Amino acid sequence: MTQCFINEDTGASLSYKQIPNAKGAIIICPGGGYQFLSPRESEPVADAFCSAGWQAFVLRYSVGENLGKKPLKELAWAVREVRIRAAEMGFEGKPVIVCGFSAGGHLAASLGVHWNDDTTFGPMTIHRPDGLILCYPVITTGKYGHKESIEALAGKNDASYFSLEHFISEHTPPTFLWHTMNDETVPVQNVILFAQGLATYGIPAEVHLYPNGVHGLSLATEAVAEPEKGRLPDNHVAGWFEQCIQWLDTIKLVKEKYL
């Protein structure tokens, strides 16, 4: 049975189906250009993580115009909520990971690089993710950026806070990234820029670049296929998920490194 936590201040919600003996928690941020939330990157992904032994949550964050830091604060709320409830849900002391697709990947990466921004969050650290899973994410506001996503956040205001490659530091959590080389919607350079930043600071990372595939493949399985948009099942690209599950087993809770 699906259950839900609600952020009473913003209306954001965190839905989940509880599983026993979870290895940790995964908070999923669907994509949609900060204009909508893709159902193909929501429950199907959550079900896959749950089947692999990870307690999955789907965050339905704010979308629209002139969003600013609102979605970022909602994801921070989600991580705090999950950590507060970890003991009663059976995964206390285990990793809390944020996973995002496309604009949702931008949101997940935003918390990864900005979680210790005292001007936004104060001195708290309970919202710090233990790892990031970034699936064809929007990263930059520069030449290779996804204009619509960045405009939804910043409008006509300064967008530099949302060009995430410039905020990677030794405090950024370990990261799993994947993308397709010929994605015409969000260019692969977004992942490359983030990976370069992680390498600069010695942050553990795993990066998979697949030769072919349109934007928005999600799990790349029959269950999430969308043939009218060229999103066909692809066994090779679908391998990202098993690689990710294996990577998750390498995540260690060495909190001091990131504080």
Order of alpha helices (4+ residues) and beta strands (2+ residues): beta-beta-beta-alpha-beta-alpha-alpha-beta-alpha-alpha-beta-alpha-beta-alpha-beta-alpha
